Structures are given as structure tokens and as C-alpha cells.
Amino acid sequence: MVKVKKCSFCSYDVPIGRGITYVKKDGTIYNFCTKKCKKALLNYKKNPRKTRWTGVYGKE
């Protein structure tokens, strides 16, 4: 059975062999589906609940 990961920003599915895995110095692991999600979370520090194109927009 294939294991599917969730994007750490938009919460969409990331198939195995796709996307970006980012590990911070403190050991926190982030999985991203695109470079757009990576930049939004790490560079711009956006909140995914306030970003319209994410899967968690408007949910609390």
C-alpha cells in the first residue's frame, strides 16, 4: 500500500517521490507539494487558514 503524505501548508496530498521535504535545524520535518507552499510558509510566514488557495482556508 502506498503511503501518501500531506502538504504542511495547504494540506493537499503529496504522492511518494514528489514534492519537497524540508528539515529544520531543530528536527522539525515539513512536507511541501510545490515551491509555492514552501515559500509561503517559510519565507513569507503566511497563515494557511487565511490564504484562499489552500485546502484549510476558512476552517478553524
CHARMM internal coordinates of N, CA and C (Angstrom, degrees):
IC EDIT
DIST 1 N 1 CA 1.4476
DIST 1 CA 1 C 1.5320
ANGL 1 N 1 CA 1 C 109.09
DIST 1 C 2 N 1.3026
ANGL 1 CA 1 C 2 N 116.04
DIHE 1 N 1 CA 1 C 2 N 133.33
DIST 2 N 2 CA 1.4581
ANGL 1 C 2 N 2 CA 121.46
DIHE 1 CA 1 C 2 N 2 CA -177.47
DIST 2 CA 2 C 1.5220
ANGL 2 N 2 CA 2 C 109.62
DIHE 1 C 2 N 2 CA 2 C -83.28
DIST 2 C 3 N 1.3237
ANGL 2 CA 2 C 3 N 115.23
DIHE 2 N 2 CA 2 C 3 N 132.75
DIST 3 N 3 CA 1.4530
ANGL 2 C 3 N 3 CA 120.84
DIHE 2 CA 2 C 3 N 3 CA 179.66
DIST 3 CA 3 C 1.5270
ANGL 3 N 3 CA 3 C 108.92
DIHE 2 C 3 N 3 CA 3 C -91.91
DIST 3 C 4 N 1.3091
ANGL 3 CA 3 C 4 N 116.80
DIHE 3 N 3 CA 3 C 4 N 129.68
DIST 4 N 4 CA 1.4569
ANGL 3 C 4 N 4 CA 121.76
DIHE 3 CA 3 C 4 N 4 CA -179.35
DIST 4 CA 4 C 1.5274
ANGL 4 N 4 CA 4 C 108.30
DIHE 3 C 4 N 4 CA 4 C -110.41
DIST 4 C 5 N 1.3340
ANGL 4 CA 4 C 5 N 116.16
DIHE 4 N 4 CA 4 C 5 N 131.88
DIST 5 N 5 CA 1.4632
ANGL 4 C 5 N 5 CA 120.65
DIHE 4 CA 4 C 5 N 5 CA 179.43
DIST 5 CA 5 C 1.5186
ANGL 5 N 5 CA 5 C 109.12
DIHE 4 C 5 N 5 CA 5 C -96.56
DIST 5 C 6 N 1.3210
ANGL 5 CA 5 C 6 N 116.22
DIHE 5 N 5 CA 5 C 6 N 159.59
DIST 6 N 6 CA 1.4584
ANGL 5 C 6 N 6 CA 122.91
DIHE 5 CA 5 C 6 N 6 CA 176.45
DIST 6 CA 6 C 1.5169
ANGL 6 N 6 CA 6 C 109.31
DIHE 5 C 6 N 6 CA 6 C -102.07
DIST 6 C 7 N 1.3139
ANGL 6 CA 6 C 7 N 115.95
DIHE 6 N 6 CA 6 C 7 N 143.30
DIST 7 N 7 CA 1.4597
ANGL 6 C 7 N 7 CA 120.74
DIHE 6 CA 6 C 7 N 7 CA 175.51
DIST 7 CA 7 C 1.5289
ANGL 7 N 7 CA 7 C 108.30
DIHE 6 C 7 N 7 CA 7 C -68.42
DIST 7 C 8 N 1.3149
ANGL 7 CA 7 C 8 N 116.30
DIHE 7 N 7 CA 7 C 8 N 136.65
DIST 8 N 8 CA 1.4570
ANGL 7 C 8 N 8 CA 121.15
DIHE 7 CA 7 C 8 N 8 CA -177.46
DIST 8 CA 8 C 1.5226
ANGL 8 N 8 CA 8 C 112.82
DIHE 7 C 8 N 8 CA 8 C -70.65
DIST 8 C 9 N 1.3277
ANGL 8 CA 8 C 9 N 117.75
DIHE 8 N 8 CA 8 C 9 N -18.63
DIST 9 N 9 CA 1.4612
ANGL 8 C 9 N 9 CA 120.54
DIHE 8 CA 8 C 9 N 9 CA -179.40
DIST 9 CA 9 C 1.5272
ANGL 9 N 9 CA 9 C 111.88
DIHE 8 C 9 N 9 CA 9 C -102.05
DIST 9 C 10 N 1.3219
ANGL 9 CA 9 C 10 N 117.68
DIHE 9 N 9 CA 9 C 10 N -57.35
DIST 10 N 10 CA 1.4671
ANGL 9 C 10 N 10 CA 119.42
DIHE 9 CA 9 C 10 N 10 CA -172.22
DIST 10 CA 10 C 1.5242
ANGL 10 N 10 CA 10 C 113.11
DIHE 9 C 10 N 10 CA 10 C -96.53
DIST 10 C 11 N 1.3032
ANGL 10 CA 10 C 11 N 118.94
DIHE 10 N 10 CA 10 C 11 N -9.33
DIST 11 N 11 CA 1.4674
ANGL 10 C 11 N 11 CA 127.24
DIHE 10 CA 10 C 11 N 11 CA 178.49
DIST 11 CA 11 C 1.5242
ANGL 11 N 11 CA 11 C 113.91
DIHE 10 C 11 N 11 CA 11 C 64.41
DIST 11 C 12 N 1.3297
ANGL 11 CA 11 C 12 N 118.14
DIHE 11 N 11 CA 11 C 12 N 22.58
DIST 12 N 12 CA 1.4598
ANGL 11 C 12 N 12 CA 121.03
DIHE 11 CA 11 C 12 N 12 CA 171.78
DIST 12 CA 12 C 1.5247
ANGL 12 N 12 CA 12 C 108.82
DIHE 11 C 12 N 12 CA 12 C -83.65
DIST 12 C 13 N 1.3263
ANGL 12 CA 12 C 13 N 117.34
DIHE 12 N 12 CA 12 C 13 N 160.93
DIST 13 N 13 CA 1.4603
ANGL 12 C 13 N 13 CA 121.77
DIHE 12 CA 12 C 13 N 13 CA -179.20
DIST 13 CA 13 C 1.5280
ANGL 13 N 13 CA 13 C 111.16
DIHE 12 C 13 N 13 CA 13 C -71.74
DIST 13 C 14 N 1.3426
ANGL 13 CA 13 C 14 N 115.46
DIHE 13 N 13 CA 13 C 14 N 139.98
DIST 14 N 14 CA 1.4565
ANGL 13 C 14 N 14 CA 122.07
DIHE 13 CA 13 C 14 N 14 CA 176.02
DIST 14 CA 14 C 1.5233
ANGL 14 N 14 CA 14 C 106.89
DIHE 13 C 14 N 14 CA 14 C -117.95
DIST 14 C 15 N 1.3377
ANGL 14 CA 14 C 15 N 118.40
DIHE 14 N 14 CA 14 C 15 N 110.66
DIST 15 N 15 CA 1.4657
ANGL 14 C 15 N 15 CA 119.96
DIHE 14 CA 14 C 15 N 15 CA 179.43
DIST 15 CA 15 C 1.5302
ANGL 15 N 15 CA 15 C 111.61
DIHE 14 C 15 N 15 CA 15 C -64.81
DIST 15 C 16 N 1.3192
ANGL 15 CA 15 C 16 N 116.30
DIHE 15 N 15 CA 15 C 16 N 155.01
DIST 16 N 16 CA 1.4525
ANGL 15 C 16 N 16 CA 121.55
DIHE 15 CA 15 C 16 N 16 CA 178.73
DIST 16 CA 16 C 1.5288
ANGL 16 N 16 CA 16 C 109.13
DIHE 15 C 16 N 16 CA 16 C -63.58
DIST 16 C 17 N 1.3301
ANGL 16 CA 16 C 17 N 116.40
DIHE 16 N 16 CA 16 C 17 N 134.05
DIST 17 N 17 CA 1.4560
ANGL 16 C 17 N 17 CA 121.82
DIHE 16 CA 16 C 17 N 17 CA -178.86
DIST 17 CA 17 C 1.5121
ANGL 17 N 17 CA 17 C 113.47
DIHE 16 C 17 N 17 CA 17 C 90.96
DIST 17 C 18 N 1.3142
ANGL 17 CA 17 C 18 N 117.30
DIHE 17 N 17 CA 17 C 18 N -1.08
DIST 18 N 18 CA 1.4610
ANGL 17 C 18 N 18 CA 121.89
DIHE 17 CA 17 C 18 N 18 CA 178.58
DIST 18 CA 18 C 1.5112
ANGL 18 N 18 CA 18 C 109.27
DIHE 17 C 18 N 18 CA 18 C -120.46
DIST 18 C 19 N 1.3133
ANGL 18 CA 18 C 19 N 116.69
DIHE 18 N 18 CA 18 C 19 N 166.57
DIST 19 N 19 CA 1.4553
ANGL 18 C 19 N 19 CA 121.23
DIHE 18 CA 18 C 19 N 19 CA 174.72
DIST 19 CA 19 C 1.5154
ANGL 19 N 19 CA 19 C 113.64
DIHE 18 C 19 N 19 CA 19 C 80.57
DIST 19 C 20 N 1.3285
ANGL 19 CA 19 C 20 N 114.69
DIHE 19 N 19 CA 19 C 20 N -170.65
DIST 20 N 20 CA 1.4548
ANGL 19 C 20 N 20 CA 123.12
DIHE 19 CA 19 C 20 N 20 CA -175.31
DIST 20 CA 20 C 1.5224
ANGL 20 N 20 CA 20 C 108.60
DIHE 19 C 20 N 20 CA 20 C -127.45
DIST 20 C 21 N 1.3317
ANGL 20 CA 20 C 21 N 116.97
DIHE 20 N 20 CA 20 C 21 N 132.58
DIST 21 N 21 CA 1.4582
ANGL 20 C 21 N 21 CA 121.94
DIHE 20 CA 20 C 21 N 21 CA 172.70
DIST 21 CA 21 C 1.5155
ANGL 21 N 21 CA 21 C 107.49
DIHE 20 C 21 N 21 CA 21 C -107.02
DIST 21 C 22 N 1.3335
ANGL 21 CA 21 C 22 N 116.97
DIHE 21 N 21 CA 21 C 22 N 124.60
DIST 22 N 22 CA 1.4523
ANGL 21 C 22 N 22 CA 123.12
DIHE 21 CA 21 C 22 N 22 CA -176.98
DIST 22 CA 22 C 1.5237
ANGL 22 N 22 CA 22 C 108.09
DIHE 21 C 22 N 22 CA 22 C -119.52
DIST 22 C 23 N 1.3313
ANGL 22 CA 22 C 23 N 116.76
DIHE 22 N 22 CA 22 C 23 N 127.45
DIST 23 N 23 CA 1.4628
ANGL 22 C 23 N 23 CA 122.29
DIHE 22 CA 22 C 23 N 23 CA 179.49
DIST 23 CA 23 C 1.5209
ANGL 23 N 23 CA 23 C 108.47
DIHE 22 C 23 N 23 CA 23 C -116.19
DIST 23 C 24 N 1.3287
ANGL 23 CA 23 C 24 N 116.76
DIHE 23 N 23 CA 23 C 24 N 121.50
DIST 24 N 24 CA 1.4601
ANGL 23 C 24 N 24 CA 121.39
DIHE 23 CA 23 C 24 N 24 CA 178.42
DIST 24 CA 24 C 1.5283
ANGL 24 N 24 CA 24 C 109.98
DIHE 23 C 24 N 24 CA 24 C -80.01
DIST 24 C 25 N 1.3220
ANGL 24 CA 24 C 25 N 116.26
DIHE 24 N 24 CA 24 C 25 N 168.86
DIST 25 N 25 CA 1.4665
ANGL 24 C 25 N 25 CA 121.32
DIHE 24 CA 24 C 25 N 25 CA -178.57
DIST 25 CA 25 C 1.5221
ANGL 25 N 25 CA 25 C 112.67
DIHE 24 C 25 N 25 CA 25 C -63.17
DIST 25 C 26 N 1.3481
ANGL 25 CA 25 C 26 N 116.85
DIHE 25 N 25 CA 25 C 26 N -29.31
DIST 26 N 26 CA 1.4662
ANGL 25 C 26 N 26 CA 119.78
DIHE 25 CA 25 C 26 N 26 CA -179.42
DIST 26 CA 26 C 1.5317
ANGL 26 N 26 CA 26 C 112.71
DIHE 25 C 26 N 26 CA 26 C -83.58
DIST 26 C 27 N 1.3395
ANGL 26 CA 26 C 27 N 118.43
DIHE 26 N 26 CA 26 C 27 N 1.31
DIST 27 N 27 CA 1.4609
ANGL 26 C 27 N 27 CA 122.33
DIHE 26 CA 26 C 27 N 27 CA 176.60
DIST 27 CA 27 C 1.5133
ANGL 27 N 27 CA 27 C 114.54
DIHE 26 C 27 N 27 CA 27 C 96.72
DIST 27 C 28 N 1.3117
ANGL 27 CA 27 C 28 N 118.74
DIHE 27 N 27 CA 27 C 28 N 0.86
DIST 28 N 28 CA 1.4536
ANGL 27 C 28 N 28 CA 122.18
DIHE 27 CA 27 C 28 N 28 CA 178.20
DIST 28 CA 28 C 1.5256
ANGL 28 N 28 CA 28 C 109.42
DIHE 27 C 28 N 28 CA 28 C -71.70
DIST 28 C 29 N 1.3363
ANGL 28 CA 28 C 29 N 117.06
DIHE 28 N 28 CA 28 C 29 N 131.39
DIST 29 N 29 CA 1.4571
ANGL 28 C 29 N 29 CA 122.32
DIHE 28 CA 28 C 29 N 29 CA -178.03
DIST 29 CA 29 C 1.5177
ANGL 29 N 29 CA 29 C 109.29
DIHE 28 C 29 N 29 CA 29 C -107.59
DIST 29 C 30 N 1.3445
ANGL 29 CA 29 C 30 N 116.52
DIHE 29 N 29 CA 29 C 30 N 128.13
DIST 30 N 30 CA 1.4546
ANGL 29 C 30 N 30 CA 123.11
DIHE 29 CA 29 C 30 N 30 CA 175.91
DIST 30 CA 30 C 1.5214
ANGL 30 N 30 CA 30 C 108.90
DIHE 29 C 30 N 30 CA 30 C -116.74
DIST 30 C 31 N 1.3144
ANGL 30 CA 30 C 31 N 117.62
DIHE 30 N 30 CA 30 C 31 N 137.44
DIST 31 N 31 CA 1.4526
ANGL 30 C 31 N 31 CA 123.14
DIHE 30 CA 30 C 31 N 31 CA 173.52
DIST 31 CA 31 C 1.5214
ANGL 31 N 31 CA 31 C 107.89
DIHE 30 C 31 N 31 CA 31 C -113.22
DIST 31 C 32 N 1.3269
ANGL 31 CA 31 C 32 N 116.88
DIHE 31 N 31 CA 31 C 32 N 128.76
DIST 32 N 32 CA 1.4572
ANGL 31 C 32 N 32 CA 121.90
DIHE 31 CA 31 C 32 N 32 CA -178.91
DIST 32 CA 32 C 1.5185
ANGL 32 N 32 CA 32 C 109.45
DIHE 31 C 32 N 32 CA 32 C -123.02
DIST 32 C 33 N 1.3356
ANGL 32 CA 32 C 33 N 116.24
DIHE 32 N 32 CA 32 C 33 N 145.27
DIST 33 N 33 CA 1.4595
ANGL 32 C 33 N 33 CA 120.69
DIHE 32 CA 32 C 33 N 33 CA 177.86
DIST 33 CA 33 C 1.5181
ANGL 33 N 33 CA 33 C 111.32
DIHE 32 C 33 N 33 CA 33 C -85.90
DIST 33 C 34 N 1.3315
ANGL 33 CA 33 C 34 N 118.12
DIHE 33 N 33 CA 33 C 34 N -33.09
DIST 34 N 34 CA 1.4629
ANGL 33 C 34 N 34 CA 122.07
DIHE 33 CA 33 C 34 N 34 CA -179.26
DIST 34 CA 34 C 1.5192
ANGL 34 N 34 CA 34 C 110.40
DIHE 33 C 34 N 34 CA 34 C -140.43
DIST 34 C 35 N 1.3317
ANGL 34 CA 34 C 35 N 115.19
DIHE 34 N 34 CA 34 C 35 N 168.91
DIST 35 N 35 CA 1.4588
ANGL 34 C 35 N 35 CA 121.11
DIHE 34 CA 34 C 35 N 35 CA 176.21
DIST 35 CA 35 C 1.5255
ANGL 35 N 35 CA 35 C 110.34
DIHE 34 C 35 N 35 CA 35 C -67.97
DIST 35 C 36 N 1.3258
ANGL 35 CA 35 C 36 N 116.31
DIHE 35 N 35 CA 35 C 36 N -27.69
DIST 36 N 36 CA 1.4615
ANGL 35 C 36 N 36 CA 122.01
DIHE 35 CA 35 C 36 N 36 CA 178.32
DIST 36 CA 36 C 1.5299
ANGL 36 N 36 CA 36 C 110.83
DIHE 35 C 36 N 36 CA 36 C -61.24
DIST 36 C 37 N 1.3225
ANGL 36 CA 36 C 37 N 116.94
DIHE 36 N 36 CA 36 C 37 N -43.83
DIST 37 N 37 CA 1.4713
ANGL 36 C 37 N 37 CA 121.33
DIHE 36 CA 36 C 37 N 37 CA 178.94
DIST 37 CA 37 C 1.5249
ANGL 37 N 37 CA 37 C 111.08
DIHE 36 C 37 N 37 CA 37 C -67.66
DIST 37 C 38 N 1.3305
ANGL 37 CA 37 C 38 N 116.67
DIHE 37 N 37 CA 37 C 38 N -39.81
DIST 38 N 38 CA 1.4573
ANGL 37 C 38 N 38 CA 120.65
DIHE 37 CA 37 C 38 N 38 CA 179.96
DIST 38 CA 38 C 1.5242
ANGL 38 N 38 CA 38 C 111.33
DIHE 37 C 38 N 38 CA 38 C -62.77
DIST 38 C 39 N 1.3272
ANGL 38 CA 38 C 39 N 117.20
DIHE 38 N 38 CA 38 C 39 N -45.88
DIST 39 N 39 CA 1.4562
ANGL 38 C 39 N 39 CA 121.20
DIHE 38 CA 38 C 39 N 39 CA 179.73
DIST 39 CA 39 C 1.5246
ANGL 39 N 39 CA 39 C 111.70
DIHE 38 C 39 N 39 CA 39 C -65.88
DIST 39 C 40 N 1.3334
ANGL 39 CA 39 C 40 N 117.10
DIHE 39 N 39 CA 39 C 40 N -39.35
DIST 40 N 40 CA 1.4557
ANGL 39 C 40 N 40 CA 120.96
DIHE 39 CA 39 C 40 N 40 CA -178.32
DIST 40 CA 40 C 1.5339
ANGL 40 N 40 CA 40 C 111.24
DIHE 39 C 40 N 40 CA 40 C -63.16
DIST 40 C 41 N 1.3279
ANGL 40 CA 40 C 41 N 116.87
DIHE 40 N 40 CA 40 C 41 N -41.02
DIST 41 N 41 CA 1.4611
ANGL 40 C 41 N 41 CA 119.87
DIHE 40 CA 40 C 41 N 41 CA -177.27
DIST 41 CA 41 C 1.5270
ANGL 41 N 41 CA 41 C 112.51
DIHE 40 C 41 N 41 CA 41 C -81.05
DIST 41 C 42 N 1.3252
ANGL 41 CA 41 C 42 N 117.87
DIHE 41 N 41 CA 41 C 42 N -48.10
DIST 42 N 42 CA 1.4634
ANGL 41 C 42 N 42 CA 120.63
DIHE 41 CA 41 C 42 N 42 CA -172.31
DIST 42 CA 42 C 1.5249
ANGL 42 N 42 CA 42 C 113.28
DIHE 41 C 42 N 42 CA 42 C -85.43
DIST 42 C 43 N 1.3162
ANGL 42 CA 42 C 43 N 118.35
DIHE 42 N 42 CA 42 C 43 N -43.77
DIST 43 N 43 CA 1.4611
ANGL 42 C 43 N 43 CA 120.41
DIHE 42 CA 42 C 43 N 43 CA -176.64
DIST 43 CA 43 C 1.5205
ANGL 43 N 43 CA 43 C 112.67
DIHE 42 C 43 N 43 CA 43 C -83.95
DIST 43 C 44 N 1.3327
ANGL 43 CA 43 C 44 N 116.43
DIHE 43 N 43 CA 43 C 44 N -48.08
DIST 44 N 44 CA 1.4601
ANGL 43 C 44 N 44 CA 120.83
DIHE 43 CA 43 C 44 N 44 CA -173.67
DIST 44 CA 44 C 1.5270
ANGL 44 N 44 CA 44 C 113.60
DIHE 43 C 44 N 44 CA 44 C -95.49
DIST 44 C 45 N 1.3498
ANGL 44 CA 44 C 45 N 117.12
DIHE 44 N 44 CA 44 C 45 N -10.66
DIST 45 N 45 CA 1.4671
ANGL 44 C 45 N 45 CA 123.56
DIHE 44 CA 44 C 45 N 45 CA 177.70
DIST 45 CA 45 C 1.5285
ANGL 45 N 45 CA 45 C 112.47
DIHE 44 C 45 N 45 CA 45 C 52.94
DIST 45 C 46 N 1.3345
ANGL 45 CA 45 C 46 N 115.63
DIHE 45 N 45 CA 45 C 46 N 45.50
DIST 46 N 46 CA 1.4602
ANGL 45 C 46 N 46 CA 121.15
DIHE 45 CA 45 C 46 N 46 CA 179.56
DIST 46 CA 46 C 1.5201
ANGL 46 N 46 CA 46 C 111.08
DIHE 45 C 46 N 46 CA 46 C -78.90
DIST 46 C 47 N 1.3155
ANGL 46 CA 46 C 47 N 115.01
DIHE 46 N 46 CA 46 C 47 N 154.31
DIST 47 N 47 CA 1.4520
ANGL 46 C 47 N 47 CA 122.23
DIHE 46 CA 46 C 47 N 47 CA 175.66
DIST 47 CA 47 C 1.5365
ANGL 47 N 47 CA 47 C 107.62
DIHE 46 C 47 N 47 CA 47 C -92.82
DIST 47 C 48 N 1.3412
ANGL 47 CA 47 C 48 N 118.86
DIHE 47 N 47 CA 47 C 48 N 120.55
DIST 48 N 48 CA 1.4623
ANGL 47 C 48 N 48 CA 119.53
DIHE 47 CA 47 C 48 N 48 CA -177.45
DIST 48 CA 48 C 1.5324
ANGL 48 N 48 CA 48 C 113.51
DIHE 47 C 48 N 48 CA 48 C -64.81
DIST 48 C 49 N 1.3140
ANGL 48 CA 48 C 49 N 117.86
DIHE 48 N 48 CA 48 C 49 N -22.35
DIST 49 N 49 CA 1.4679
ANGL 48 C 49 N 49 CA 119.79
DIHE 48 CA 48 C 49 N 49 CA 178.58
DIST 49 CA 49 C 1.5155
ANGL 49 N 49 CA 49 C 112.62
DIHE 48 C 49 N 49 CA 49 C -75.60
DIST 49 C 50 N 1.3453
ANGL 49 CA 49 C 50 N 117.16
DIHE 49 N 49 CA 49 C 50 N -13.30
DIST 50 N 50 CA 1.4602
ANGL 49 C 50 N 50 CA 121.01
DIHE 49 CA 49 C 50 N 50 CA 178.44
DIST 50 CA 50 C 1.5277
ANGL 50 N 50 CA 50 C 112.44
DIHE 49 C 50 N 50 CA 50 C -110.00
DIST 50 C 51 N 1.3295
ANGL 50 CA 50 C 51 N 117.25
DIHE 50 N 50 CA 50 C 51 N 6.30
DIST 51 N 51 CA 1.4572
ANGL 50 C 51 N 51 CA 122.48
DIHE 50 CA 50 C 51 N 51 CA -179.79
DIST 51 CA 51 C 1.5263
ANGL 51 N 51 CA 51 C 108.39
DIHE 50 C 51 N 51 CA 51 C -105.09
DIST 51 C 52 N 1.3229
ANGL 51 CA 51 C 52 N 117.38
DIHE 51 N 51 CA 51 C 52 N 121.65
DIST 52 N 52 CA 1.4635
ANGL 51 C 52 N 52 CA 122.04
DIHE 51 CA 51 C 52 N 52 CA -170.49
DIST 52 CA 52 C 1.5230
ANGL 52 N 52 CA 52 C 115.41
DIHE 51 C 52 N 52 CA 52 C -62.06
DIST 52 C 53 N 1.3088
ANGL 52 CA 52 C 53 N 119.74
DIHE 52 N 52 CA 52 C 53 N -33.82
DIST 53 N 53 CA 1.4594
ANGL 52 C 53 N 53 CA 121.31
DIHE 52 CA 52 C 53 N 53 CA -172.84
DIST 53 CA 53 C 1.5222
ANGL 53 N 53 CA 53 C 114.09
DIHE 52 C 53 N 53 CA 53 C -85.05
DIST 53 C 54 N 1.3247
ANGL 53 CA 53 C 54 N 118.88
DIHE 53 N 53 CA 53 C 54 N 2.76
DIST 54 N 54 CA 1.4667
ANGL 53 C 54 N 54 CA 120.96
DIHE 53 CA 53 C 54 N 54 CA 179.02
DIST 54 CA 54 C 1.5270
ANGL 54 N 54 CA 54 C 110.99
DIHE 53 C 54 N 54 CA 54 C -88.66
DIST 54 C 55 N 1.3301
ANGL 54 CA 54 C 55 N 115.33
DIHE 54 N 54 CA 54 C 55 N 164.95
DIST 55 N 55 CA 1.4499
ANGL 54 C 55 N 55 CA 120.33
DIHE 54 CA 54 C 55 N 55 CA 178.90
DIST 55 CA 55 C 1.5177
ANGL 55 N 55 CA 55 C 113.85
DIHE 54 C 55 N 55 CA 55 C -79.77
DIST 55 C 56 N 1.3204
ANGL 55 CA 55 C 56 N 117.09
DIHE 55 N 55 CA 55 C 56 N -12.94
DIST 56 N 56 CA 1.4620
ANGL 55 C 56 N 56 CA 121.07
DIHE 55 CA 55 C 56 N 56 CA -178.51
DIST 56 CA 56 C 1.5268
ANGL 56 N 56 CA 56 C 112.47
DIHE 55 C 56 N 56 CA 56 C -106.94
DIST 56 C 57 N 1.3159
ANGL 56 CA 56 C 57 N 116.30
DIHE 56 N 56 CA 56 C 57 N 14.43
DIST 57 N 57 CA 1.4722
ANGL 56 C 57 N 57 CA 120.74
DIHE 56 CA 56 C 57 N 57 CA -178.02
DIST 57 CA 57 C 1.5318
ANGL 57 N 57 CA 57 C 110.20
DIHE 56 C 57 N 57 CA 57 C -61.80
DIST 57 C 58 N 1.3115
ANGL 57 CA 57 C 58 N 116.65
DIHE 57 N 57 CA 57 C 58 N 128.17
DIST 58 N 58 CA 1.4575
ANGL 57 C 58 N 58 CA 122.75
DIHE 57 CA 57 C 58 N 58 CA 175.98
DIST 58 CA 58 C 1.5056
ANGL 58 N 58 CA 58 C 115.46
DIHE 57 C 58 N 58 CA 58 C 82.54
DIST 58 C 59 N 1.3311
ANGL 58 CA 58 C 59 N 117.72
DIHE 58 N 58 CA 58 C 59 N -2.75
DIST 59 N 59 CA 1.4703
ANGL 58 C 59 N 59 CA 121.21
DIHE 58 CA 58 C 59 N 59 CA 179.82
DIST 59 CA 59 C 1.5120
ANGL 59 N 59 CA 59 C 109.39
DIHE 58 C 59 N 59 CA 59 C -97.08
DIST 59 C 60 N 1.3156
ANGL 59 CA 59 C 60 N 116.68
DIHE 59 N 59 CA 59 C 60 N 148.54
DIST 60 N 60 CA 1.4697
ANGL 59 C 60 N 60 CA 120.41
DIHE 59 CA 59 C 60 N 60 CA 178.41
DIST 60 CA 60 C 1.4840
ANGL 60 N 60 CA 60 C 111.30
DIHE 59 C 60 N 60 CA 60 C -122.80
END
COOR INIT
IC SEED 1 N 1 CA 1 C
IC BUILD
